Each structure stands twice: as C-alpha cells, then as structure tokens.
Amino acid sequence: MVGAILSGGLVGLVFGFILQRSRFCMTGGFRDMYIARDNTLFYAFVIAITVESLGVISLWKLGYLANPYEDYSVLGAIVGSYLFGIGIVLAGGCATGTWYRAGEGLIGSWVALFFYMLSASSMKYGALKPLNDFLAKHWVISDNLPKSLGISVWYFVSLLVIISLVLVIREYRRPKPRVASLPTRYKGLRHWLFEKTYHKYWAGFAIGLIALIAWPASQATGRIGGLGITTPSANLITYATTGDSHLLNWGVFLVIGIFMGSFLAAKGAGEFRWRLPDLKTIGKSVIGGILMGIGASWAGGCTIGNGLTATAVISSKGWIALPVTILGVWTASYFIFVRPTQK
C-alpha cells in the first residue's frame, strides 16, 4: 500500500502538474482538429504515444514488463468510444482534463467528475454491470494487433517514430510568428514552473515519459498496466461508499495525484479560483459525466487508457478507440458549436 501511495501519487502529481501548466486536454485537441483545423495538440499526443511506445515495447521485449495484451470486445470499443467522445464535449474535458480542471476550482468539472466516477462504478460494480457485461460478450478478440497481422511490433513502432520526427522537424523549420509577451511576474525556478509557456510538443514528450514510467512503477505494486483513469476513478468512489480497501491500488493514488498536481500548479500560477457555471452548463456536465463513465466502461478505457496507453503497445483496441472517440467529439462539436443553419 505504501509503495502504491508513493509511486502512484508521485506519478500522478507530476502528470497533473504538467497537464495544468500545458493545458493538455484532448477534448480541446480533438475539437480543434474539426472547428479550427488546428492539429497541434493531436500531433503532440502522437509524440506522447511514440515516446511511450518506444520505451514500453523495449521493456516488454527485454522481459521487464508483463504481457500488456488482453481480450476485448470490438463492439464495446466502438460503441463505448463514440459515447465517450460525445460525453467529453458535454463535460468540457476528457477524463484527465476533468480531473485537472477540478483541481483548478471549476465546479462544472467537479460535477462532471462525480457523475463520471459514479456511472463508471455502476457499470463495473453496481446496477449497470449487466449492461456493461452485455457488450463485453460480443465480438471478442485479442488486442495484440502485430500478432494478429503476423507483423513484427517494431514495424509499427518505427512508423510512429518516423511520423513524430517528421512532425517535429516540420514544426521547427516553420517560421515563428512574433507574439507579444507579457512582463514576467516571477523570477528563477518559479518563473520556469508557473509562468513560462512551453510548446505543446514538449508537453507531449514529457507526458510520453510519464506514461512510460507508469508501467514499471505500477507493476512494482502488483498492478499490470500503465496510465488509466476510468477504473481508478470508479474504484475511488466505490471505496468511499463501501470501505473496500482492496480497491485502493496504484491507479487510485494516480488520479488523486493528478488532482493534487493540478491544484499545486494552479495555485502557484495564480490560476486557482472557484468558478460556478450556469445551470445549462451544469446540466451538460451531468449528462457528459454519465456518458463518459458508461462509454469508457464499454470501451475498456478513456482517452488515456485507450488513446495513449493501449495505442502505445500497438493494441487494436487502442487504434480502434482513438479515431472513434475523435468521431464522437466531432459529432458533438457539430451540434453544439457548429449547428446547421435554421431556415
């Protein structure tokens, strides 16, 4: 338990700090691809996947990590990821985005987070478990994509590395526009931690390293896997209502750490403040949180569990879930932000 608290909490603390300081939420990233035709955050996400993939596959092949593959329902991944994509737009943030924005004092994110945790807990352990199990029985395959195709996993990893290198080289060759800068408020380390703006690609690289470290850190406590948000969130609220200490694993302290890291970052930058949204936004947060919990449970992961962790090990579940989640975000963005003209 002590090891889980220390390593899970520390990884989460750093993760939450970086998420808050870089404003790294893939709800906005996926939405920007459609609304603003801006792929910057998505490309940073690809870099994070690449960094994690290169490290995790190497550790697995060297025998330091357990087999990362498992069986899953393709139907669950498709239906769940689509619902999850719609839900994160309504909630105003993905799973990690909701956690770190709650740490900034956004009441709407607290509401979305509560219903996300509650619905995920109900799907995994409560009244909605039969609904969760229903899809889990259909179209079940192994998520080991390279083995299924008879192709070495290193071909996929190499492709990711090439794509990421092209993205980075192209970015640094692009002429940099002049941007007016505000006078600095802080000096020294405080300026670097709480005020300086870093390129999203650097944030992606740092998140990839954190995602990589999560694998051996988690395995050392007996939990096989990397970063994950939905099951730990469900476990946390279930523990709060049942007192079952078996639910308190590495992942639970990870999500608590994300919240604390974001809070410390927001306080240090002078960005923490309680913000109460209007009733319409609260209503969206409730619906969005419920869809997030149901969708992520059906899909077997969220933007982090599927979109980052599963894709990094070249899991077919991850590479199905990621584009379907993006499609869900675009669908919700169309009706919420770009509604068709009424005649």
N, C-alpha and C positions, 0 to 999 in steps of 0.2 A: 504493500500500500504506500509506504514512504517513497519507494522508487517511482511509482506511478505519479504521486503528487509532485515530486521534484522534477522529473523529466517531462511529464505531460504538461505540467503547469508552466515550466520554463519555455518549452517549445511554443506553447500557446501564447505566452506573454510576448515573446519576440514576434510571433506571427501577427498577433493583434496590433502590436505597435507599428509594424510595417504596413499592415492593411490601412490603419487610420492615417498614417502620415502620407501614404501614397494614394489614398482614396481608391484603393484597388477593389472594386466591386464589379463582378462580371455582368450583373444586371444592366448597369450603365454601358459596359463594354459591348455586350451583345446588341443592346438597343441602339447604340451609336452607329453600329455597322449598317443598320437599316435607316434610321432617322437622319443621321448626319453624314453618312458614307465615310465614317472615320473608323479605321480598323486598328488604331494604335494599341488600345488595351487588349484586343484579341490577339494581336501579334505578340504582345508582352506575355500573354497567357501561353501561347505556343512555346515561347522561350522557357517559361517555367516548366512546362511539360517535358521539354527536351533535356533540361538540366537534371530533373528528377529521373527521367528515363535512363539517361546515360549512367547515372550512379546506381540506381536500383537494379537494373539488369546486370550490371557488373558485379554487384554484391551477391545477387542471386546465383549467377553463374559460378562465382568463386566459392559458393557454399555457405555464405554468411547469413543469408536470409532464407526463410522457408518458402515453399512454392506459393506464389501470390495468386494463383488462378483458382477459380471455383465455378460451379454450375450456376446458371441464372436463367430467368425467363425472358426471352426476347420480347414477348408481348408486354410483359411488365415494364421492361426498359423503354419501350416505345410509348405506351400509354402514360406511364408514370412521368417520364421526362418531359412530355408535352404539357401535362398538367402542371408540373413543377415550373416550367418556363413561363406559363401564364401566371402562376402564383407569385413568382418573384417580382414581376412587374407590378402587380397589385399591391404587394407588400412593400415595394420600394427598395428591395435589396435581396440578394441571394442569401444562402444560409450564413456564410461568413460575414457578408455585408450587413445582415440583420444583427448578428452578434456584435460587430464592431460599432455599428451606429447606435445600438442600445448603450454601449459604453460611452458614447458622446452625449447622451442625455435625450435622445429622440424618443418621445413617448410612443409615437406611431410604431417605431421599431420594437419597443417593449411589447406592445400589443401583438404585433405580427409574430414576434419570437415566442410569446406564450402559446398562441394557437398553433404555431408550427410544432413546438415541443409536445403539446397536448395531443394533436392529431397523429403525430408520428408515434407517440406512446400508445395511443389507442389502436393504431394499425399493427404495432408489433406485439403488444401485450394485453390489450383490452378488448372492448366491444367490437372494434372494427377488424380484429385479427382474421376472422373468416373471410372478410373482403380482401384482405392482404394476401391470404393463402390461396384464394381463388385463382388469381393471375399467376401466382408462383408455380402452379402445377402445369401450365400450358407453355408449349414451345420451349422446353428446357434444353440448353446446350452448354458446353464448356466455353468459358470466355477466353481460352488460350488461342487467340487468333493465329499466331505464327504456326502452331502445331496443326491447327485445323486446315491451314492452307499448305502445309508442308514446306514452309519457307523459314529460314533462319531469322530469329528475332532481331539479329544485328542489321539486317537489311532495313527494317523499319526504323530502328534507332538511328542508323546512318542517314536515312531520308530526313528524319526530324532535325538532325544536326546540320545538314546541308541547308534546309529551309531556314533554320534560325540564323545561320551565318549570313545567308543572303539578306535576310531582313535587317540584321544589324549593320552590315556593310552598306546597304542601300540607305539606311537611316543616317549614318554618319557621313555619307557623301552628299546628302541633301543640304542645300543652302539653309542656314539657320536664320529665320526672321528675327529682327530686333524686337525685343519685348521690353517694355518699360518695367523697371523693377522698383519695388517699394524700399524705402530705407530699412535697414536691419534693426531689429529691436534687441536682439540678444547677441552675446559675444561667445567665442570659443565653442566648447562642446555643446552648449545649449542651442547655439545657432545651427550647428550641424544636425542635431537631433530633432529640434522642434520648429525650425523655420526654413531651412534650406529646401528647395524644391529639387527632386531627383527625377530623371527621365523614367517613364513607365517601364522601359526595357530593363533598367537596373532593378526596379521593384520585382519584375518578373524573374530575373536571375536570382534575387535574394529569396523569393518565395519558392523557387525550384530547389534551392539548397535546404530550406526549412522542410519542404516536403520529403526530400531525400533523408535528412536526419531523422525524420519521424519514423521511418521504417525500423532501423535498428533500435532506436530508443523505445518504441512501442513493443517490439519483440522481446526486449530485455525484461519486460514486466509480464510476459506471457500472452500478450495480445498480438496476433498476427495481422499485419496490415499497416498502412500508412495513415495519412491525414483522412479524417472522416468527421462529419458534423452531425448527420441526422440521427444515427443510432446513439451516439453520446448524448445528444440533446434529449432524446426520448428516455434514455437511462436516467438522466439527471432529474427530470420531473417525476419519473416513476419512483425513484429513490425517495424524493421529497414526500410522496404520498404513501409509500409502503414501508420505507425504512430498510429495504433490502440492500444490505451493504455489498452484496455480490455484484451489483450494478455499477459500483464505483471503480471503474477501471481507468486506464491511461487516457482514453478518449474523453471521459467526463472532465478530467482535470485540464485537458487540452482546451475544451470550449470555455471553461471558466477562465483559463489563462488568456484566451483571445479577448474576452470581455475586459479583464483587468489590464491587459496591454493597451487596448484601445483607450480605456479610461485614463491611464497614465499619460499616453501620448496626447490626448485631447486636453487634459489639464495642463500639461507642460507647454503646449502651444497656445493656451488661452482660448481653446475652441469648445470646451465643455460648457454646456448650458442646457437646462431643461427646456424642451420645446414641445408645446402641446398643439397637435394638429386639429383641424376642424372635424366635425362629425363624419363628413363624407370620406375624408382620408382615413379615419379610424375604421369605418366600415370596410373600406378596401383592404386595410391591414388585417382585419379579422378574416375576410374571405381569402386573401392572399396567403396568410399563415396556414389556414386549413388546407388549401390546395398544395402548398409546399410540403406539409407533413405527409399527406396522402400520396402525392406524386413521388416524392423521394423514397418513400417506403416501397411503393410498387417498383420503382426503377432500381432499387438497391443502392441508391446513392444520390448525392446532390451535385452541384457544380464542382465541389471539391472532391467528393468521394468517387464520382464517375468522371467528371470533366477534367480533373487533374490527376488524381491517384490512379484510377483504372486505365486511363489513356497512356499513362507513363509506362505501364507494364505491357502495353500493346494488347489490351483486353478488348475483345469485340464489344463487350457491354459498354465500355467507356467510349468507344468510337461510334457506337450507335446513339448512346445517350447524349453526347455533346451536340451533334447537329440537330437532334430532335428538340433538345432544350432551347437551342437558338431559334428554331422554328416557332416554338411556343412563345418565346419572348417577342418575336416579330409579329405574331398573330395578335397578342395583347397590345403591343405598341400601336398597331394599325388602328384598332378600335378605340384606344384611349387617347393616343396622341395625334393620329392622322386619320380622323374619321372621314368617310366618304361624304362628299357634298350633298346636302339635302336639297331636293328640287321642290 
